Structures are given as C-alpha cells and as structure tokens.
Amino acid sequence: MTLRVEFDEPKCVAAGQCAMVAPDVFDQRDEDGVAIVLDAEPGPEHHDEVREAAAVCPAAAIRLVER
C-alpha cells in the first residue's frame, strides 16, 4: 500500500502540529511557519505518524490518499 500526502497550503494556519508529529514528512517555512511537505509519498514506517499529523491538523489542511 502507498500513502500520498496532499497538502492544501492556503488552509494552513502554521500551528506546527504536523511537523512535531511527523518531522520526517513535514517541516515549516522559517518566514511564516506554514507547513511544507518533505515527502509526499512516505514509506510504510511513517504511515502511522502521517495519519496522526492529518488527524491533529487544526485547519484540516492535510489529506491522505491510500492506494
């Protein structure tokens, strides 16, 4: 199974929850704190933390597509 991260940047409120929960997959821009996706198709070892990051995102800016 593959997991693809789709990120809606305009929705991001720069809370940083995703970067804290899944630092290998998400980071934040220095200038405004908006999240960036480091790995849009993370390996299976990151799936649980990516799911948690999507769940805790206060803006619901992270969508996961599983295939």
C-alpha positions, 0 to 999 in steps of 0.5 A: 500500500502507498500513502500520498500526502496532499497538502492544501497550503492556503488552509494552513494556519502554521500551528506546527502540529504536523511537523512535531508529529511527523518531522520526517514528512513535514517541516515549516517555512522559517518566514511564516511557519506554514507547513511544507511537505518533505515527502509526499509519498512516505514509506510504510514506517511513517504511515502511522505518524502521517495519519496522526499529523492529518488527524491533529491538523487544526485547519484540516489542511492535510489529506491522505490518499491510500492506494 
